[in-house]
Amino acid sequence: MGEKPEYLTVGKTPLERVHKLLSKLDSIRRSKERGSVVLESEKDLSNKFIGQVESIFNNLPKPLKWQSFLNNDLILLTDIPLIVQTASVKHGLNKAQTKALAKLEQVSDKAFQDITQKGSIPFKDQNNNLLPKLALNEFILHPGYLPLTIRPDLTEL
């Protein structure tokens, strides 16, 4: 077959291509803001796509700045394993909960499987009494806090 279209060399999947394009547009934007020299080819790329990208994000049901999407939301699609993404959607988790669940999956696959299958998180108090279970989407994590990585045995309740 003939040559691949140029856009296919940027990434293997549409998700990779979106990530590369938004990252490049953001890099060009920051260079312009700093007053750095921007190559003509980069100006052309920016001029070609920036209007389309902004229009897409402005016309979403809940409008969003594309830079915010790149920095805060795209990570959920690119850096979070598919199994965690699926569990997140199934249990209606927010961003912080999804990131915490991804950390748990990295540390203990057994605890991850138990929690996602049961849909709740068991806790014990200081006296080892079982506390009421929290539904997965009711649990709010503080950064760096993974209760079940310290005590994965709690998932066997």
C-alpha positions as CSV (number, residue, x, y, z in Angstrom):
1,M,0.0,0.0,0.0
2,G,1.0,3.6,-0.3
3,E,2.4,5.9,2.3
4,K,0.5,6.4,5.6
5,P,-1.2,9.7,6.0
6,E,1.0,12.1,8.1
7,Y,-1.4,12.1,11.0
8,L,-1.0,8.4,11.6
9,T,2.7,8.8,12.3
10,V,1.9,11.0,15.3
11,G,0.2,8.2,17.3
12,K,-1.1,4.7,16.8
13,T,-4.6,5.4,18.2
14,P,-6.9,8.3,18.0
15,L,-6.4,8.9,21.8
16,E,-2.6,9.1,21.3
17,R,-3.1,11.5,18.4
18,V,-5.4,13.8,20.4
19,H,-2.9,13.8,23.3
20,K,0.0,14.7,20.9
21,L,-2.0,17.4,19.2
22,L,-3.2,19.0,22.4
23,S,0.2,18.8,23.9
24,K,1.8,20.4,20.8
25,L,-0.8,23.2,20.7
26,D,-0.2,23.8,24.4
27,S,3.5,24.0,23.9
28,I,3.1,26.5,21.0
29,R,0.7,28.6,23.1
30,R,3.2,28.7,26.0
31,S,6.1,29.6,23.7
32,K,4.1,32.5,22.3
33,E,3.1,33.7,25.8
34,R,6.8,33.7,26.8
35,G,7.8,35.6,23.7
36,S,9.9,32.7,22.4
37,V,10.5,32.2,18.7
38,V,7.9,29.9,17.2
39,L,8.7,28.1,14.0
40,E,6.6,28.9,11.0
41,S,5.5,25.3,10.7
42,E,4.3,25.4,14.3
43,K,2.4,28.6,13.7
44,D,0.7,26.9,10.7
45,L,-0.2,23.9,12.9
46,S,-1.6,26.2,15.6
47,N,-3.6,28.3,13.1
48,K,-4.9,25.1,11.4
49,F,-6.2,23.4,14.5
50,I,-6.7,25.9,17.4
51,G,-10.0,27.2,16.2
52,Q,-11.4,23.8,15.7
53,V,-10.2,22.5,19.1
54,E,-11.6,25.5,20.9
55,S,-14.9,25.2,19.1
56,I,-15.2,21.5,20.1
57,F,-14.6,22.2,23.7
58,N,-16.8,25.3,23.8
59,N,-19.7,23.3,22.4
60,L,-19.6,20.4,24.8
61,P,-22.7,20.1,27.0
62,K,-20.5,21.4,29.9
63,P,-18.0,23.7,28.2
64,L,-14.4,23.1,29.1
65,K,-11.1,24.8,28.3
66,W,-9.0,22.4,26.2
67,Q,-5.9,23.2,28.3
68,S,-7.8,22.0,31.5
69,F,-8.8,18.8,29.7
70,L,-5.2,18.2,28.7
71,N,-3.8,18.8,32.1
72,N,-6.5,17.3,34.3
73,D,-8.8,14.9,32.4
74,L,-6.9,13.3,29.6
75,I,-4.7,11.5,32.2
76,L,-7.8,9.4,33.1
77,L,-7.8,8.1,29.5
78,T,-4.1,7.7,28.9
79,D,-2.6,6.7,32.3
80,I,-5.4,4.8,34.0
81,P,-5.6,1.1,33.1
82,L,-8.7,0.0,31.2
83,I,-9.8,-2.3,34.0
84,V,-9.8,0.7,36.3
85,Q,-11.6,2.9,33.8
86,T,-14.3,0.3,33.4
87,A,-14.8,0.0,37.2
88,S,-14.8,3.8,37.5
89,V,-17.7,4.1,35.0
90,K,-19.6,1.1,36.5
91,H,-19.5,2.6,40.0
92,G,-19.8,6.3,39.0
93,L,-16.5,7.4,40.5
94,N,-15.2,10.9,40.2
95,K,-11.6,11.8,39.1
96,A,-10.0,11.6,42.6
97,Q,-11.7,8.3,43.3
98,T,-10.6,6.8,40.0
99,K,-7.0,7.9,40.6
100,A,-7.1,6.3,44.0
101,L,-8.6,3.1,42.6
102,A,-5.8,3.0,40.0
103,K,-3.2,3.3,42.8
104,L,-4.9,0.4,44.7
105,E,-4.9,-1.7,41.5
106,Q,-1.2,-1.2,41.2
107,V,-0.5,-2.1,44.8
108,S,-2.9,-5.1,45.3
109,D,-4.8,-6.7,42.5
110,K,-6.7,-8.9,44.9
111,A,-7.9,-5.9,47.0
112,F,-8.9,-4.1,43.8
113,Q,-10.8,-7.1,42.5
114,D,-12.6,-7.6,45.9
115,I,-13.6,-4.0,46.2
116,T,-14.8,-3.6,42.6
117,Q,-16.8,-6.8,42.7
118,K,-18.4,-6.0,46.0
119,G,-18.8,-2.3,45.1
120,S,-18.0,-1.2,48.7
121,I,-15.0,-0.6,50.9
122,P,-14.8,-2.3,54.4
123,F,-13.2,-0.5,57.3
124,K,-12.4,-1.4,60.8
125,D,-12.0,1.0,63.7
126,Q,-9.1,1.1,66.2
127,N,-10.7,-1.7,68.2
128,N,-11.0,-3.9,65.1
129,N,-14.8,-3.5,64.9
130,L,-16.3,-3.4,61.5
131,L,-17.6,0.0,60.5
132,P,-20.5,0.5,58.1
133,K,-19.4,-0.1,54.5
134,L,-19.0,2.8,52.2
135,A,-20.2,2.4,48.6
136,L,-17.2,2.9,46.2
137,N,-18.6,6.2,44.9
138,E,-19.2,7.5,48.5
139,F,-15.5,7.2,49.5
140,I,-13.4,10.3,49.4
141,L,-9.7,9.9,49.4
142,H,-7.1,12.2,50.6
143,P,-4.0,12.5,48.3
144,G,-1.6,9.6,49.0
145,Y,-4.0,7.8,51.3
146,L,-4.8,4.2,50.4
147,P,-6.4,2.4,53.4
148,L,-6.4,-1.0,51.8
149,T,-2.8,-1.0,50.7
150,I,-1.9,-1.0,54.3
151,R,-4.4,-3.6,55.3
152,P,-5.4,-5.6,52.2
153,D,-6.7,-8.3,54.6
154,L,-9.7,-6.1,55.2
155,T,-11.2,-7.0,51.9
156,E,-11.7,-10.6,53.1
157,L,-14.6,-9.6,55.3
